[in-house]
Amino acid sequence: MPFTLDAYLSEPLQRSVIPALLTIVVGLVARALSPRSNVKWGVSHGFVFAVQQTSGNVSFHTLTVFVQNLGRAGSENVEVHFNYKPEHLQIWPTLNYDTTTNPENRFTVSVKRLAPKEHFTLELLSGRPLPDVLRVRSDAGDAKKVTIGPSQIFSPWVRRALLFLIWLGFFAIIQNIYLWISR
């Protein structure tokens, strides 16, 4: 016996409930599909080099901070806040940025706009311990810190095969739900 609303709701109620539910579903889908910025950041690498000099060992500290906009809309005024100003700082890929120091002596690197899927890395180098990243934010709010690590990159045919299997499983689930409802 197929599933129908007639057994559960009267006709006037069906005329009001179904449009309301459709409005809610369409609104949620439209909100989920609307383009938004999504800035994420993480520390991908840090290292201490012990360099031998004639006067003894000298330590050099390095740190790589990775910032990326994973959203489908641009992100405005991306700021990376450090505990204090590092001795040396470089941004890659090269782009225009500003630096400021607030009254509490906190150091900030500001990028005016980060396009969708665009990223940059801040490379820090110092002869003393490096500052901590206090926060990363944009006009859309605080960025989310994520764990970053090296990962194997699979060949395109493996990625396509996995994507095909995922879609196949998704459609199998939908088919089974439909068969279960239509019993």
C-alpha positions in Angstrom: 0.0 0.0 0.0 1.6 3.3 -1.0 2.1 6.1 1.5 -0.5 8.9 1.3 -1.4 11.8 3.5 -5.2 11.1 3.1 -5.0 8.6 5.9 -3.4 11.0 8.3 -4.5 14.5 7.5 -7.8 16.1 6.4 -7.9 17.9 3.0 -7.9 21.4 4.4 -5.0 20.5 6.7 -3.1 19.0 3.7 -3.5 22.3 1.8 -1.9 24.3 4.6 0.8 21.8 5.9 2.3 20.8 2.6 3.0 24.4 1.3 4.4 25.3 4.7 6.7 22.3 4.7 7.8 23.0 1.1 8.5 26.6 2.1 10.7 25.5 5.0 12.6 22.9 2.8 13.1 25.4 0.0 14.3 28.0 2.5 16.8 25.6 4.1 18.1 24.4 0.7 18.5 28.0 -0.5 20.4 29.0 2.7 22.7 25.9 2.4 23.5 26.7 -1.3 24.0 30.4 -0.9 27.6 31.5 -1.3 29.5 32.3 1.9 33.1 32.7 2.9 34.6 30.0 5.0 38.1 30.9 6.2 40.1 28.2 7.9 43.7 28.2 9.2 46.3 26.0 10.7 49.9 25.6 11.5 51.3 23.2 8.9 55.0 23.2 10.0 57.4 24.5 12.6 61.0 23.6 13.1 64.1 24.6 15.1 67.4 24.6 13.1 70.6 24.2 15.2 73.2 25.9 13.0 76.8 25.5 14.1 78.8 28.8 14.1 82.4 29.4 15.2 81.0 31.0 18.3 78.7 27.9 19.0 75.3 26.7 18.1 72.7 29.2 17.0 69.0 28.2 16.9 66.6 29.4 14.2 62.9 28.9 14.7 60.5 28.6 11.7 56.8 28.4 11.5 54.3 28.1 8.7 50.7 29.4 9.1 48.3 28.4 6.4 45.2 30.4 5.8 42.5 29.5 3.2 39.0 30.6 2.1 37.2 27.4 1.4 33.9 29.1 0.7 32.2 30.1 -2.5 32.2 33.8 -1.7 35.2 36.2 -1.1 36.3 37.0 2.4 37.0 40.6 3.3 39.6 41.9 5.7 41.3 38.7 6.8 43.4 39.3 9.8 46.1 37.1 11.5 46.8 38.1 15.1 50.1 37.2 16.7 51.3 37.6 20.3 54.1 39.9 19.2 55.9 40.9 16.0 58.2 38.1 14.6 61.7 39.0 13.5 61.1 38.0 9.8 57.8 37.4 8.0 57.0 36.5 4.4 53.7 35.7 2.7 53.5 33.2 -0.2 52.0 33.5 -2.8 52.9 37.1 -2.9 50.0 39.5 -2.3 49.4 43.0 -0.8 49.0 43.1 3.0 49.2 45.5 5.8 50.7 45.1 9.3 49.7 46.9 12.5 50.6 46.7 16.2 47.8 47.5 18.7 48.4 49.3 22.0 48.9 46.0 23.8 51.8 45.3 21.4 50.0 42.5 19.6 50.9 42.2 15.9 48.4 41.8 13.1 48.8 40.9 9.4 45.8 42.1 7.3 44.8 41.0 3.8 42.0 43.0 2.2 40.4 40.3 0.2 40.7 36.5 -0.1 38.9 35.1 -3.1 37.0 31.8 -3.0 39.4 28.8 -2.8 42.4 31.2 -2.5 45.0 30.7 0.2 48.3 32.1 1.5 51.0 31.0 3.9 52.8 33.1 6.5 56.4 32.0 6.9 58.0 33.1 10.1 61.7 33.0 10.9 63.4 34.1 14.1 66.5 33.5 16.2 64.3 33.3 19.3 61.0 31.5 20.0 58.2 32.6 17.6 55.0 34.3 18.6 51.7 32.3 19.0 48.9 32.8 16.6 46.2 34.3 18.8 43.3 34.3 16.3 42.5 34.5 12.6 39.3 36.4 11.6 37.6 38.2 8.8 34.5 40.4 8.4 32.4 37.1 8.4 33.7 36.3 11.9 36.4 34.1 13.5 38.1 31.6 11.3 38.2 27.9 12.3 41.5 26.4 13.3 42.1 23.0 11.6 44.8 20.4 12.0 47.1 20.3 9.0 49.4 17.5 8.1 51.0 15.9 5.0 48.7 13.6 3.1 49.0 11.2 0.2 47.5 12.6 -3.1 45.9 9.8 -5.0 45.9 9.7 -8.8 42.8 11.2 -10.6 41.4 7.7 -11.6 41.4 6.6 -8.0 39.6 9.8 -6.9 37.0 9.4 -9.7 36.4 5.7 -8.8 35.9 6.6 -5.1 33.5 9.5 -6.1 31.6 7.1 -8.3 31.2 4.5 -5.5 30.1 7.2 -3.1 27.4 8.4 -5.5 26.4 4.8 -6.2 25.9 4.2 -2.4 23.9 7.4 -2.1 21.5 6.4 -4.8 21.2 2.9 -3.3 20.2 4.4 0.0 17.6 6.6 -1.7 16.2 3.6 -3.6 15.9 1.5 -0.5 14.1 4.4 1.3 11.7 4.7 -1.6 11.1 0.9 -1.6 10.6 0.9 2.2 8.0 3.8 2.0 6.1 2.3 -0.9 5.5 -1.1 0.8 
